[in-house]
């Protein structure tokens, strides 16, 4: 009976040691992964800082103006190019050019729709509703 208790105690001791070792191994593995992620995040932050610096360098107004002067043939805005909204003509009526040509040929006679009939009866004097 005592041998059985010794075997159980030794088994419990060995299993608890294995469990503690597995926890230590997992903790070490997680710590290594955390360090890798921190290093990667730092590299990404540095890459972002480099890109921001490049953007600030490329986005300087004097550089953009020099490029525009060199590559674009821009001219100064003149006062006769500015138009008031009231000076712009209204849009003309929509014209169905194909329909007009068909009507001229006698192929596409205009058809009266129920809406047209309703508006014609309402505007015709003496017409019944």
Secondary structure, DSSP 8 states (H G I E B T S, - for coil): -HHHHHHHHHHHHHHHHHHHHHHHHHHHHHHHHHHHHHHHHHHHHHHHHHHHHHHHHHT-HHHHHHHHHHH-------GGG---GGGS--------HHHHHHHHHTSS-----HHHHHHHHHHSTT---
